[in-house]
Amino acid sequence: MFKKILSLVLVAAMIATLCAVFASCDTGSDELKGLSESPLPTPAVSSSVEIPDDFKIGFICLHDENSTYDNNFLKAVTAVKTALGLTDAQVIVKTNIDESNACYVAAKDLASQGCKIVFANSFGHEPFMLQAAAEFPEVEFCHATGTMAHTAGLDNFHNAFASIYQGRYLAGIAAGLKLNEMIEAGKITADQAVMGYVGAFTYAEVMSGFTSFYLGAKSVCPSVTMKVQYTGSWYDEALEQEAANALLAAGCVLISQHADSMGAPSACEVKGVPNVSYNGSTYDACPETFIVSSAINWAPYYTYIIESVINGTEIAADWCGGIKEGSVVLSGINLDVAAEGTVKAIEDAIAGFKAGTLQVFDVTKDNYITVNGEKLTSYMADVDTDDAFTPDTEAIKDGYFNESGDRSAPYFDILIDGIENLNTKY
């Protein structure tokens, strides 16, 4: 009888323990909230053009779907292919084409296969795309992140980018609010609100991105500063993880990136440090640290160039889509990591962009964009690229730095106060 009573007591205790565990998981403030709806979702692809049976378009990617950067392009290819009813024979994709003569060979092959449009996605592809464009004047060659279309003198060569600095700014707001939450909780002091940023190269594209991210954070967290560590590679998981760890060792309490692997997000997940990713959500892999991700949606540009070729209309030498065109998008926000009020703050900023009342690179605000303590009043940017990178265009217009206004690719290359480069050899 004693053994039977003891067994019943033990069973009751086990049930009580399990109930307590389940209660703590399923109710109260510990309940997981998951991802919000995206404040800036990817719009559905639509087009009224009738695609001829002989129409073909070719794509050249630096890496493959394992790179977040290239995967972003490839997802847009799939979306446009499906929406426009293109067949496998009409869409030819070449991946892992490096920035060498291999790009010219790939572009020439796509043109020889009958592609009306050849698109390449990496900065270093440009000279080889120009070579192919000169050889195949009847084919439209379109290139992302390039700088030379407006001066190359070829009617069939075009550059494209997006106003991703707007998306970076929005993601920066989420980062700044997280820092405020950490300060208010006593986890850090205001002067310890130091963000880290893993950058690939010291190119204007990277500098424009990390500056707009920093300014978004600063708009809500005035004490924030940022350190940048460069890898010298667009895609190297080991180097990116190493850079993230170096930033953490330097006192950074939140990390973002302009590099294309899971190196930085995974380092943050291991250390329990908040992370803002790029070119796609890392929520599934990093649920404890991911906050939000901004990305370029390339589907509007793909649709535009396809419609232009089929309708016989001109393709712009430089094209830059923004929030209005659906070219800048955000992932959902991880409500289990993001600070309270993040969704509303981002939605308010989006409304400001749409109304034209918010400018990322506003040079009129006090204590916002300064260099050596002074406001920017004038800046000559290298827009018409030459070998010497000679400044040639006044970039300050109407009270703000007119990023991507005179060329689609970014040309903001100023290291402003509050941002420190830890290494600069790349």
HUVENNOR-V532506 format. One record per run of one state. SS is the DSSP state (hx for helix, st for strand, lp for the rest). FROM is the first residue (numbers start at 0). TO is the last residue. If there is no record, write none. Layout:
BEGIN
ss & from & to
SS & FROM & TO
SS & FROM & TO
END
This chain:
BEGIN
ss & from & to
lp & 0 & 0
hx & 1 & 25
lp & 26 & 26
hx & 27 & 29
lp & 30 & 33
st & 34 & 34
lp & 35 & 55
st & 56 & 59
lp & 60 & 66
hx & 67 & 83
lp & 84 & 86
hx & 87 & 89
st & 90 & 93
lp & 94 & 99
hx & 100 & 111
lp & 112 & 115
st & 116 & 119
lp & 120 & 121
hx & 122 & 134
lp & 135 & 138
st & 139 & 143
lp & 144 & 147
hx & 148 & 151
lp & 152 & 155
st & 156 & 161
lp & 162 & 162
hx & 163 & 183
lp & 184 & 188
hx & 189 & 191
lp & 192 & 192
st & 193 & 198
lp & 199 & 202
hx & 203 & 217
lp & 218 & 223
st & 224 & 229
lp & 230 & 235
hx & 236 & 248
lp & 249 & 252
st & 253 & 257
lp & 258 & 261
hx & 262 & 270
lp & 271 & 272
st & 273 & 277
lp & 278 & 288
st & 289 & 295
lp & 296 & 297
hx & 298 & 310
lp & 311 & 316
st & 317 & 320
lp & 321 & 326
st & 327 & 329
lp & 330 & 332
st & 333 & 333
lp & 334 & 340
hx & 341 & 354
lp & 355 & 360
st & 361 & 361
lp & 362 & 368
st & 369 & 370
lp & 371 & 372
st & 373 & 374
lp & 375 & 378
st & 379 & 380
lp & 381 & 391
st & 392 & 393
lp & 394 & 394
st & 395 & 396
lp & 397 & 398
st & 399 & 400
lp & 401 & 417
st & 418 & 420
lp & 421 & 425
END
